[in-house]
Amino acid sequence: MSKLRFRISISLDGFVAGPNQSLQEPLGVGGEQLHEWVFPLEAWRRPHGLEGGVVNESTAVMEEELANIGATIMGRNMFGGGPGPWNNTEPWNGWWGSNPPFHHPVFVLTHYPRDPLIMESGTSFTFVTDGIESALDQARRAALGKDVALAGGAKAAQQYLQAGLVDEMQLHLAPILLGGGERLFDGVNSLDSLALVKTVAASNVTHLKFVRK
């Protein structure tokens, strides 16, 4: 069976987004700092259609993270568009423009139904209203034997961690303090099923990989 692989950037004080998240600042105040390690990487820029970039200690981590992924699961907050029912007059189609970087099926956890959204280069968004297990089942079928990425945000990750469904977890530990915002492990009582197997230190991030025992 394909693995569910979770990855996320996190601050030293445990936050994956800063305070006061909004459409203008989806990662909250200071939240962009969590990802400063990845934006310059050639391995990140290439899937986003950008040229150039650096190669460093984080490159192999990013390449491994992107390899053998056939589908992605994310929460409503990560897809964006605000809370509540979807706006059919001016539909929200995500943060990524007409050609998102996924290039495979994406399943969005939401309480509100919406028709699937077909984008360019193989990316599609399916909106799942019947729970995390249903989203995982659909993603595994769509992945055609490849693994499924769990992209966040925090609330989606908490549900899968609490249910013991995460097979691999990659934390990108940024050397910053956000002081508030959205904590990753709120409500998660144990990581006993996940063991730390690899640590990679780079100049502006430390990568921690956990796998199911």
CYANA upper distance limits for C-alpha pairs under 8 A (distance plus 0.5 A):
  1 MET  CA    145 GLY  CA      7.75
  2 SER  CA    140 ARG  CA      7.18
  2 SER  CA    145 GLY  CA      6.41
  2 SER  CA    146 LYS  CA      6.28
  2 SER  CA    147 ASP  CA      5.19
  2 SER  CA    148 VAL  CA      7.41
  3 LYS  CA    146 LYS  CA      8.40
  3 LYS  CA    147 ASP  CA      5.41
  3 LYS  CA    148 VAL  CA      6.62
  3 LYS  CA    166 VAL  CA      8.26
  3 LYS  CA    167 ASP  CA      6.21
  3 LYS  CA    168 GLU  CA      7.95
  4 LEU  CA    147 ASP  CA      6.71
  4 LEU  CA    148 VAL  CA      5.41
  4 LEU  CA    149 ALA  CA      6.40
  4 LEU  CA    150 LEU  CA      7.09
  4 LEU  CA    165 LEU  CA      7.64
  4 LEU  CA    166 VAL  CA      5.86
  4 LEU  CA    167 ASP  CA      5.77
  4 LEU  CA    168 GLU  CA      7.06
  5 ARG  CA    147 ASP  CA      7.66
  5 ARG  CA    148 VAL  CA      6.59
  5 ARG  CA    149 ALA  CA      5.36
  5 ARG  CA    150 LEU  CA      6.26
  5 ARG  CA    166 VAL  CA      6.87
  5 ARG  CA    167 ASP  CA      6.43
  5 ARG  CA    168 GLU  CA      5.16
  5 ARG  CA    169 MET  CA      6.44
  5 ARG  CA    170 GLN  CA      8.30
  6 PHE  CA    149 ALA  CA      6.36
  6 PHE  CA    150 LEU  CA      4.98
  6 PHE  CA    151 ALA  CA      6.66
  6 PHE  CA    152 GLY  CA      8.16
  6 PHE  CA    157 ALA  CA      8.09
  6 PHE  CA    166 VAL  CA      7.26
  6 PHE  CA    167 ASP  CA      8.42
  6 PHE  CA    168 GLU  CA      6.51
  6 PHE  CA    169 MET  CA      5.17
  6 PHE  CA    170 GLN  CA      6.66
  7 ARG  CA     65 GLU  CA      8.38
  7 ARG  CA    149 ALA  CA      8.13
  7 ARG  CA    150 LEU  CA      7.18
  7 ARG  CA    151 ALA  CA      6.57
  7 ARG  CA    152 GLY  CA      8.15
  7 ARG  CA    169 MET  CA      6.22
  7 ARG  CA    170 GLN  CA      5.05
  7 ARG  CA    171 LEU  CA      6.41
  7 ARG  CA    172 HIS  CA      8.17
  8 ILE  CA     16 VAL  CA      7.91
  8 ILE  CA    151 ALA  CA      7.36
  8 ILE  CA    152 GLY  CA      7.45
  8 ILE  CA    170 GLN  CA      7.08
  8 ILE  CA    171 LEU  CA      5.93
  8 ILE  CA    172 HIS  CA      6.62
  9 SER  CA     16 VAL  CA      6.66
  9 SER  CA     34 LEU  CA      6.34
  9 SER  CA     35 HIS  CA      7.19
  9 SER  CA    171 LEU  CA      6.33
  9 SER  CA    172 HIS  CA      4.90
  9 SER  CA    173 LEU  CA      6.47
  9 SER  CA    174 ALA  CA      7.34
 10 ILE  CA     14 GLY  CA      6.42
 10 ILE  CA     15 PHE  CA      6.02
 10 ILE  CA     16 VAL  CA      5.21
 10 ILE  CA     17 ALA  CA      8.48
 10 ILE  CA     34 LEU  CA      6.90
 10 ILE  CA    171 LEU  CA      7.18
 10 ILE  CA    172 HIS  CA      6.49
 10 ILE  CA    173 LEU  CA      5.61
 10 ILE  CA    174 ALA  CA      6.54
 10 ILE  CA    184 LEU  CA      8.22
 11 SER  CA     15 PHE  CA      5.76
 11 SER  CA     16 VAL  CA      6.99
 11 SER  CA     34 LEU  CA      7.09
 11 SER  CA    173 LEU  CA      6.33
 11 SER  CA    174 ALA  CA      5.62
 11 SER  CA    175 PRO  CA      6.95
 11 SER  CA    176 ILE  CA      6.01
 11 SER  CA    177 LEU  CA      6.34
 11 SER  CA    178 LEU  CA      7.23
 12 LEU  CA    173 LEU  CA      7.07
 12 LEU  CA    174 ALA  CA      7.01
 12 LEU  CA    175 PRO  CA      6.47
 12 LEU  CA    176 ILE  CA      6.36
 12 LEU  CA    177 LEU  CA      6.24
 13 ASP  CA    176 ILE  CA      8.40
 13 ASP  CA    177 LEU  CA      6.22
 13 ASP  CA    178 LEU  CA      7.48
 13 ASP  CA    179 GLY  CA      7.53
 14 GLY  CA    183 ARG  CA      6.04
 14 GLY  CA    184 LEU  CA      6.76
 14 GLY  CA    185 PHE  CA      8.04
 15 PHE  CA    178 LEU  CA      7.31
 15 PHE  CA    180 GLY  CA      7.52
 15 PHE  CA    181 GLY  CA      6.72
 15 PHE  CA    182 GLU  CA      5.84
 15 PHE  CA    183 ARG  CA      4.75
 15 PHE  CA    184 LEU  CA      6.40
 16 VAL  CA     27 LEU  CA      8.50
 16 VAL  CA     31 GLY  CA      7.83
 16 VAL  CA     34 LEU  CA      7.94
 16 VAL  CA    153 GLY  CA      8.25
 16 VAL  CA    154 ALA  CA      7.40
 16 VAL  CA    181 GLY  CA      8.11
 16 VAL  CA    182 GLU  CA      6.39
 16 VAL  CA    183 ARG  CA      6.57
 16 VAL  CA    184 LEU  CA      6.54
 17 ALA  CA     21 GLN  CA      8.15
 17 ALA  CA     27 LEU  CA      5.38
 17 ALA  CA     28 GLY  CA      6.17
 17 ALA  CA     29 VAL  CA      8.42
 17 ALA  CA     30 GLY  CA      8.39
 17 ALA  CA     31 GLY  CA      5.48
 17 ALA  CA     34 LEU  CA      8.50
 17 ALA  CA    181 GLY  CA      6.02
 17 ALA  CA    182 GLU  CA      5.70
 17 ALA  CA    183 ARG  CA      7.99
 18 GLY  CA     27 LEU  CA      6.45
 18 GLY  CA     28 GLY  CA      4.64
 18 GLY  CA     29 VAL  CA      5.43
 18 GLY  CA     30 GLY  CA      6.14
 18 GLY  CA     31 GLY  CA      5.23
 18 GLY  CA    178 LEU  CA      6.42
 18 GLY  CA    179 GLY  CA      8.26
 18 GLY  CA    180 GLY  CA      6.39
 18 GLY  CA    181 GLY  CA      4.62
 18 GLY  CA    182 GLU  CA      6.91
 19 PRO  CA     28 GLY  CA      5.38
 19 PRO  CA     29 VAL  CA      5.93
 19 PRO  CA     30 GLY  CA      8.46
 19 PRO  CA    180 GLY  CA      5.93
 19 PRO  CA    181 GLY  CA      4.32
 19 PRO  CA    182 GLU  CA      7.60
 20 ASN  CA     25 GLU  CA      8.34
 20 ASN  CA     28 GLY  CA      5.57
 20 ASN  CA     29 VAL  CA      6.75
 20 ASN  CA    181 GLY  CA      7.60
 21 GLN  CA     25 GLU  CA      6.12
 21 GLN  CA     26 PRO  CA      5.59
 21 GLN  CA     27 LEU  CA      6.23
 21 GLN  CA     28 GLY  CA      4.40
 21 GLN  CA     29 VAL  CA      7.53
 21 GLN  CA    181 GLY  CA      8.45
 22 SER  CA     26 PRO  CA      5.51
 22 SER  CA     27 LEU  CA      8.21
 22 SER  CA     28 GLY  CA      7.21
 23 LEU  CA     80 GLY  CA      8.24
 23 LEU  CA     81 GLY  CA      8.11
 23 LEU  CA     82 GLY  CA      7.93
 25 GLU  CA     29 VAL  CA      7.33
 26 PRO  CA     80 GLY  CA      8.47
 27 LEU  CA     31 GLY  CA      5.19
 27 LEU  CA     32 GLU  CA      6.80
 28 GLY  CA     32 GLU  CA      8.39
 28 GLY  CA    181 GLY  CA      7.60
 30 GLY  CA     34 LEU  CA      8.47
 30 GLY  CA    178 LEU  CA      7.10
 31 GLY  CA     35 HIS  CA      8.41
 31 GLY  CA    178 LEU  CA      7.95
 32 GLU  CA     36 GLU  CA      7.31
 33 GLN  CA    174 ALA  CA      8.45
 33 GLN  CA    176 ILE  CA      8.16
 34 LEU  CA    174 ALA  CA      6.24
 34 LEU  CA    176 ILE  CA      8.13
 35 HIS  CA     39 PHE  CA      7.09
 35 HIS  CA    174 ALA  CA      8.38
 36 GLU  CA     40 PRO  CA      8.07
 37 TRP  CA     41 LEU  CA      8.17
 37 TRP  CA    174 ALA  CA      8.39
 37 TRP  CA    204 ASN  CA      6.53
 37 TRP  CA    205 VAL  CA      6.90
 38 VAL  CA     44 TRP  CA      6.99
 38 VAL  CA     58 SER  CA      8.43
 39 PHE  CA     44 TRP  CA      7.05
 39 PHE  CA     45 ARG  CA      7.48
 40 PRO  CA     44 TRP  CA      7.97
 40 PRO  CA     45 ARG  CA      7.66
 40 PRO  CA     53 GLY  CA      5.80
 40 PRO  CA     54 VAL  CA      6.46
 41 LEU  CA     45 ARG  CA      6.66
 41 LEU  CA     53 GLY  CA      5.47
 41 LEU  CA     54 VAL  CA      5.34
 41 LEU  CA     55 VAL  CA      6.65
 41 LEU  CA     56 ASN  CA      8.34
 41 LEU  CA     58 SER  CA      8.40
 41 LEU  CA     59 THR  CA      7.33
 42 GLU  CA     46 ARG  CA      6.42
 42 GLU  CA     51 GLU  CA      7.93
 42 GLU  CA     52 GLY  CA      6.35
 42 GLU  CA     53 GLY  CA      4.43
 42 GLU  CA     54 VAL  CA      5.75
 42 GLU  CA     55 VAL  CA      6.79
 42 GLU  CA     59 THR  CA      8.20
 43 ALA  CA     47 PRO  CA      7.87
 43 ALA  CA     53 GLY  CA      8.19
 43 ALA  CA     55 VAL  CA      8.23
 43 ALA  CA     59 THR  CA      6.63
 43 ALA  CA     62 MET  CA      6.91
 43 ALA  CA     63 GLU  CA      6.83
 44 TRP  CA     48 HIS  CA      7.41
 44 TRP  CA     62 MET  CA      7.70
 45 ARG  CA     49 GLY  CA      6.95
 45 ARG  CA     50 LEU  CA      5.41
 45 ARG  CA     51 GLU  CA      7.02
 45 ARG  CA     52 GLY  CA      7.85
 45 ARG  CA     53 GLY  CA      7.19
 46 ARG  CA     50 LEU  CA      5.82
 46 ARG  CA     51 GLU  CA      6.79
 46 ARG  CA     52 GLY  CA      8.42
 47 PRO  CA    101 PRO  CA      6.19
 47 PRO  CA    102 PHE  CA      8.40
 48 HIS  CA    100 PRO  CA      8.08
 48 HIS  CA    101 PRO  CA      5.73
 49 GLY  CA    101 PRO  CA      8.47
 55 VAL  CA     59 THR  CA      6.20
 56 ASN  CA    202 ALA  CA      8.30
 57 GLU  CA     61 VAL  CA      8.17
 57 GLU  CA    200 VAL  CA      7.99
 57 GLU  CA    201 ALA  CA      7.83
 57 GLU  CA    202 ALA  CA      6.05
 58 SER  CA     62 MET  CA      6.73
 58 SER  CA    200 VAL  CA      8.27
 58 SER  CA    202 ALA  CA      6.95
 58 SER  CA    207 HIS  CA      8.49
 59 THR  CA     63 GLU  CA      6.65
 60 ALA  CA     64 GLU  CA      6.53
 61 VAL  CA     65 GLU  CA      6.60
 61 VAL  CA    207 HIS  CA      8.20
 62 MET  CA     66 LEU  CA      6.78
 63 GLU  CA     67 ALA  CA      6.67
 68 ASN  CA    146 LYS  CA      5.99
 68 ASN  CA    147 ASP  CA      6.49
 69 ILE  CA    143 ALA  CA      7.83
 69 ILE  CA    146 LYS  CA      6.09
 69 ILE  CA    147 ASP  CA      5.33
 69 ILE  CA    148 VAL  CA      6.16
 69 ILE  CA    149 ALA  CA      6.89
 70 GLY  CA    104 HIS  CA      6.63
 70 GLY  CA    105 PRO  CA      7.85
 70 GLY  CA    142 ALA  CA      7.65
 70 GLY  CA    143 ALA  CA      4.53
 70 GLY  CA    144 LEU  CA      7.37
 70 GLY  CA    145 GLY  CA      8.14
 70 GLY  CA    146 LYS  CA      5.49
 70 GLY  CA    147 ASP  CA      6.26
 70 GLY  CA    148 VAL  CA      6.51
 70 GLY  CA    149 ALA  CA      8.45
 71 ALA  CA    104 HIS  CA      6.13
 71 ALA  CA    105 PRO  CA      5.54
 71 ALA  CA    106 VAL  CA      6.22
 71 ALA  CA    107 PHE  CA      8.30
 71 ALA  CA    139 ALA  CA      6.15
 71 ALA  CA    140 ARG  CA      7.76
 71 ALA  CA    142 ALA  CA      7.02
 71 ALA  CA    143 ALA  CA      5.55
 71 ALA  CA    146 LYS  CA      8.34
 71 ALA  CA    147 ASP  CA      7.57
 71 ALA  CA    148 VAL  CA      5.48
 71 ALA  CA    149 ALA  CA      6.82
 72 THR  CA    102 PHE  CA      8.40
 72 THR  CA    104 HIS  CA      8.15
 72 THR  CA    105 PRO  CA      7.05
 72 THR  CA    106 VAL  CA      5.17
 72 THR  CA    107 PHE  CA      6.70
 72 THR  CA    139 ALA  CA      7.36
 72 THR  CA    148 VAL  CA      5.96
 72 THR  CA    149 ALA  CA      5.06
 72 THR  CA    150 LEU  CA      6.36
 72 THR  CA    151 ALA  CA      7.26
 73 ILE  CA    106 VAL  CA      6.24
 73 ILE  CA    107 PHE  CA      5.26
 73 ILE  CA    108 VAL  CA      6.47
 73 ILE  CA    109 LEU  CA      8.05
 73 ILE  CA    135 ALA  CA      7.65
 73 ILE  CA    136 LEU  CA      7.95
 73 ILE  CA    139 ALA  CA      7.66
 73 ILE  CA    148 VAL  CA      7.78
 73 ILE  CA    149 ALA  CA      6.68
 73 ILE  CA    150 LEU  CA      5.43
 73 ILE  CA    151 ALA  CA      6.65
 73 ILE  CA    152 GLY  CA      8.17
 74 MET  CA     78 MET  CA      6.83
 74 MET  CA     79 PHE  CA      7.49
 74 MET  CA    106 VAL  CA      7.96
 74 MET  CA    107 PHE  CA      6.86
 74 MET  CA    108 VAL  CA      5.58
 74 MET  CA    109 LEU  CA      6.83
 74 MET  CA    150 LEU  CA      6.63
 74 MET  CA    151 ALA  CA      5.78
 74 MET  CA    152 GLY  CA      5.71
 74 MET  CA    153 GLY  CA      7.21
 74 MET  CA    156 ALA  CA      7.19
 75 GLY  CA     79 PHE  CA      7.04
 75 GLY  CA    108 VAL  CA      5.96
 75 GLY  CA    109 LEU  CA      5.30
 75 GLY  CA    110 THR  CA      7.42
 75 GLY  CA    152 GLY  CA      6.56
 75 GLY  CA    153 GLY  CA      6.35
 75 GLY  CA    155 LYS  CA      7.72
 75 GLY  CA    156 ALA  CA      5.72
 76 ARG  CA     80 GLY  CA      6.50
 76 ARG  CA    108 VAL  CA      6.48
 76 ARG  CA    109 LEU  CA      6.08
 76 ARG  CA    110 THR  CA      5.93
 77 ASN  CA     81 GLY  CA      8.12
 77 ASN  CA     82 GLY  CA      7.67
 77 ASN  CA     83 PRO  CA      8.32
 77 ASN  CA    153 GLY  CA      7.20
 78 MET  CA    152 GLY  CA      7.06
 78 MET  CA    153 GLY  CA      6.07
 79 PHE  CA     94 GLY  CA      5.82
 79 PHE  CA     95 TRP  CA      7.42
 79 PHE  CA    108 VAL  CA      7.61
 80 GLY  CA     92 TRP  CA      8.03
 80 GLY  CA     94 GLY  CA      6.46
 80 GLY  CA     95 TRP  CA      7.49
 81 GLY  CA     86 TRP  CA      8.10
 81 GLY  CA     92 TRP  CA      5.89
 81 GLY  CA     93 ASN  CA      8.36
 81 GLY  CA     94 GLY  CA      7.62
 84 GLY  CA    112 TYR  CA      7.73
 85 PRO  CA    112 TYR  CA      6.09
 85 PRO  CA    113 PRO  CA      8.48
 86 TRP  CA     91 PRO  CA      7.48
 86 TRP  CA     92 TRP  CA      8.19
 86 TRP  CA    112 TYR  CA      7.51
 86 TRP  CA    113 PRO  CA      8.49
 86 TRP  CA    114 ARG  CA      7.69
 87 ASN  CA     91 PRO  CA      5.75
 87 ASN  CA     92 TRP  CA      7.67
 93 ASN  CA     97 GLY  CA      7.95
 93 ASN  CA    117 LEU  CA      8.12
 96 TRP  CA    100 PRO  CA      5.39
 96 TRP  CA    101 PRO  CA      7.91
 98 SER  CA    119 MET  CA      6.66
 98 SER  CA    120 GLU  CA      6.80
 99 ASN  CA    119 MET  CA      6.85
 99 ASN  CA    120 GLU  CA      5.48
 99 ASN  CA    121 SER  CA      7.07
 99 ASN  CA    123 THR  CA      8.14
100 PRO  CA    119 MET  CA      7.97
100 PRO  CA    120 GLU  CA      7.86
100 PRO  CA    123 THR  CA      7.18
101 PRO  CA    123 THR  CA      8.37
102 PHE  CA    106 VAL  CA      8.21
102 PHE  CA    122 GLY  CA      8.48
102 PHE  CA    123 THR  CA      6.44
103 HIS  CA    120 GLU  CA      8.35
103 HIS  CA    121 SER  CA      5.99
103 HIS  CA    122 GLY  CA      5.10
103 HIS  CA    123 THR  CA      4.89
103 HIS  CA    124 SER  CA      8.45
104 HIS  CA    122 GLY  CA      5.79
104 HIS  CA    123 THR  CA      5.14
104 HIS  CA    124 SER  CA      7.11
105 PRO  CA    122 GLY  CA      7.81
105 PRO  CA    123 THR  CA      5.96
105 PRO  CA    124 SER  CA      5.31
105 PRO  CA    125 PHE  CA      6.69
105 PRO  CA    126 THR  CA      8.08
105 PRO  CA    139 ALA  CA      7.97
105 PRO  CA    142 ALA  CA      7.23
105 PRO  CA    143 ALA  CA      8.16
106 VAL  CA    123 THR  CA      7.54
106 VAL  CA    124 SER  CA      6.33
106 VAL  CA    125 PHE  CA      5.28
106 VAL  CA    126 THR  CA      6.75
106 VAL  CA    139 ALA  CA      7.99
107 PHE  CA    125 PHE  CA      6.19
107 PHE  CA    126 THR  CA      5.31
107 PHE  CA    127 PHE  CA      6.40
107 PHE  CA    128 VAL  CA      7.05
107 PHE  CA    135 ALA  CA      6.82
107 PHE  CA    138 GLN  CA      8.43
107 PHE  CA    139 ALA  CA      7.20
108 VAL  CA    125 PHE  CA      7.27
108 VAL  CA    126 THR  CA      6.56
108 VAL  CA    127 PHE  CA      5.31
108 VAL  CA    128 VAL  CA      6.34
108 VAL  CA    135 ALA  CA      8.27
109 LEU  CA    127 PHE  CA      6.69
109 LEU  CA    128 VAL  CA      5.61
109 LEU  CA    129 THR  CA      6.83
109 LEU  CA    131 GLY  CA      7.66
109 LEU  CA    132 ILE  CA      7.69
109 LEU  CA    135 ALA  CA      7.69
109 LEU  CA    156 ALA  CA      8.09
110 THR  CA    127 PHE  CA      6.93
110 THR  CA    128 VAL  CA      6.44
110 THR  CA    129 THR  CA      5.79
111 HIS  CA    128 VAL  CA      8.27
111 HIS  CA    129 THR  CA      5.58
111 HIS  CA    130 ASP  CA      8.42
112 TYR  CA    129 THR  CA      6.85
113 PRO  CA    127 PHE  CA      7.02
113 PRO  CA    128 VAL  CA      7.80
113 PRO  CA    129 THR  CA      6.81
114 ARG  CA    127 PHE  CA      6.55
115 ASP  CA    126 THR  CA      7.82
115 ASP  CA    127 PHE  CA      7.68
116 PRO  CA    124 SER  CA      7.63
116 PRO  CA    125 PHE  CA      6.14
116 PRO  CA    126 THR  CA      5.19
116 PRO  CA    127 PHE  CA      6.96
117 LEU  CA    124 SER  CA      6.08
117 LEU  CA    125 PHE  CA      5.48
117 LEU  CA    126 THR  CA      7.11
118 ILE  CA    122 GLY  CA      8.41
118 ILE  CA    123 THR  CA      6.97
118 ILE  CA    124 SER  CA      4.94
118 ILE  CA    125 PHE  CA      6.98
119 MET  CA    123 THR  CA      5.77
119 MET  CA    124 SER  CA      6.11
119 MET  CA    125 PHE  CA      8.48
128 VAL  CA    134 SER  CA      7.99
128 VAL  CA    135 ALA  CA      6.57
130 ASP  CA    134 SER  CA      6.72
130 ASP  CA    135 ALA  CA      8.24
131 GLY  CA    135 ALA  CA      6.95
132 ILE  CA    136 LEU  CA      6.67
132 ILE  CA    159 GLN  CA      7.95
132 ILE  CA    160 TYR  CA      7.62
133 GLU  CA    137 ASP  CA      6.63
134 SER  CA    138 GLN  CA      6.62
135 ALA  CA    139 ALA  CA      6.51
136 LEU  CA    140 ARG  CA      6.54
136 LEU  CA    148 VAL  CA      8.49
137 ASP  CA    141 ARG  CA      6.85
138 GLN  CA    142 ALA  CA      6.69
139 ALA  CA    143 ALA  CA      6.47
139 ALA  CA    148 VAL  CA      7.10
140 ARG  CA    144 LEU  CA      7.32
140 ARG  CA    145 GLY  CA      7.66
140 ARG  CA    146 LYS  CA      8.21
140 ARG  CA    147 ASP  CA      7.80
140 ARG  CA    148 VAL  CA      7.00
141 ARG  CA    145 GLY  CA      8.12
143 ALA  CA    147 ASP  CA      7.09
143 ALA  CA    148 VAL  CA      7.28
150 LEU  CA    157 ALA  CA      7.75
151 ALA  CA    157 ALA  CA      8.47
152 GLY  CA    156 ALA  CA      6.22
152 GLY  CA    157 ALA  CA      6.04
153 GLY  CA    157 ALA  CA      6.75
154 ALA  CA    158 GLN  CA      6.52
154 ALA  CA    182 GLU  CA      7.40
154 ALA  CA    183 ARG  CA      7.38
154 ALA  CA    184 LEU  CA      5.51
154 ALA  CA    185 PHE  CA      8.24
155 LYS  CA    159 GLN  CA      6.94
155 LYS  CA    184 LEU  CA      8.16
156 ALA  CA    160 TYR  CA      7.12
157 ALA  CA    161 LEU  CA      6.54
157 ALA  CA    184 LEU  CA      8.05
158 GLN  CA    162 GLN  CA      6.40
158 GLN  CA    184 LEU  CA      7.49
158 GLN  CA    185 PHE  CA      7.00
158 GLN  CA    186 ASP  CA      7.80
158 GLN  CA    187 GLY  CA      7.55
158 GLN  CA    188 VAL  CA      6.76
159 GLN  CA    163 ALA  CA      6.71
160 TYR  CA    164 GLY  CA      6.74
160 TYR  CA    165 LEU  CA      5.90
160 TYR  CA    166 VAL  CA      6.71
161 LEU  CA    165 LEU  CA      6.69
161 LEU  CA    166 VAL  CA      6.43
161 LEU  CA    188 VAL  CA      7.33
161 LEU  CA    191 LEU  CA      8.30
162 GLN  CA    187 GLY  CA      8.29
162 GLN  CA    188 VAL  CA      6.17
162 GLN  CA    189 ASN  CA      7.97
162 GLN  CA    190 SER  CA      8.42
164 GLY  CA    193 SER  CA      7.77
166 VAL  CA    212 ARG  CA      8.00
167 ASP  CA    194 LEU  CA      8.14
167 ASP  CA    211 VAL  CA      6.29
167 ASP  CA    212 ARG  CA      5.54
168 GLU  CA    194 LEU  CA      8.02
168 GLU  CA    209 LYS  CA      7.77
168 GLU  CA    210 PHE  CA      6.08
168 GLU  CA    211 VAL  CA      4.90
168 GLU  CA    212 ARG  CA      6.76
169 MET  CA    194 LEU  CA      8.41
169 MET  CA    209 LYS  CA      6.32
169 MET  CA    210 PHE  CA      5.50
169 MET  CA    211 VAL  CA      6.91
170 GLN  CA    207 HIS  CA      7.37
170 GLN  CA    208 LEU  CA      6.15
170 GLN  CA    209 LYS  CA      5.03
170 GLN  CA    210 PHE  CA      6.82
171 LEU  CA    207 HIS  CA      6.29
171 LEU  CA    208 LEU  CA      5.59
171 LEU  CA    209 LYS  CA      6.99
172 HIS  CA    205 VAL  CA      6.83
172 HIS  CA    206 THR  CA      6.31
172 HIS  CA    207 HIS  CA      5.14
172 HIS  CA    208 LEU  CA      6.97
173 LEU  CA    205 VAL  CA      6.00
173 LEU  CA    206 THR  CA      5.53
173 LEU  CA    207 HIS  CA      6.62
173 LEU  CA    208 LEU  CA      7.96
174 ALA  CA    204 ASN  CA      7.10
174 ALA  CA    205 VAL  CA      5.29
174 ALA  CA    206 THR  CA      7.21
175 PRO  CA    204 ASN  CA      7.21
175 PRO  CA    205 VAL  CA      6.95
185 PHE  CA    189 ASN  CA      8.49
191 LEU  CA    195 ALA  CA      8.41
193 SER  CA    212 ARG  CA      6.01
193 SER  CA    213 LYS  CA      6.25
194 LEU  CA    210 PHE  CA      6.12
194 LEU  CA    211 VAL  CA      5.64
194 LEU  CA    212 ARG  CA      4.96
194 LEU  CA    213 LYS  CA      6.33
195 ALA  CA    210 PHE  CA      5.52
195 ALA  CA    211 VAL  CA      5.93
195 ALA  CA    212 ARG  CA      6.78
195 ALA  CA    213 LYS  CA      6.64
196 LEU  CA    208 LEU  CA      7.51
196 LEU  CA    209 LYS  CA      6.31
196 LEU  CA    210 PHE  CA      4.77
196 LEU  CA    211 VAL  CA      7.17
197 VAL  CA    208 LEU  CA      8.40
197 VAL  CA    209 LYS  CA      6.37
197 VAL  CA    210 PHE  CA      6.11
197 VAL  CA    211 VAL  CA      7.33
198 LYS  CA    207 HIS  CA      8.43
198 LYS  CA    208 LEU  CA      6.50
198 LYS  CA    209 LYS  CA      5.64
198 LYS  CA    210 PHE  CA      7.71
199 THR  CA    206 THR  CA      7.55
199 THR  CA    207 HIS  CA      6.10
199 THR  CA    208 LEU  CA      5.32
199 THR  CA    209 LYS  CA      6.97
200 VAL  CA    206 THR  CA      6.24
200 VAL  CA    207 HIS  CA      5.49
200 VAL  CA    208 LEU  CA      7.26
201 ALA  CA    205 VAL  CA      6.99
201 ALA  CA    206 THR  CA      5.01
201 ALA  CA    207 HIS  CA      6.86
202 ALA  CA    206 THR  CA      6.32
202 ALA  CA    207 HIS  CA      8.46
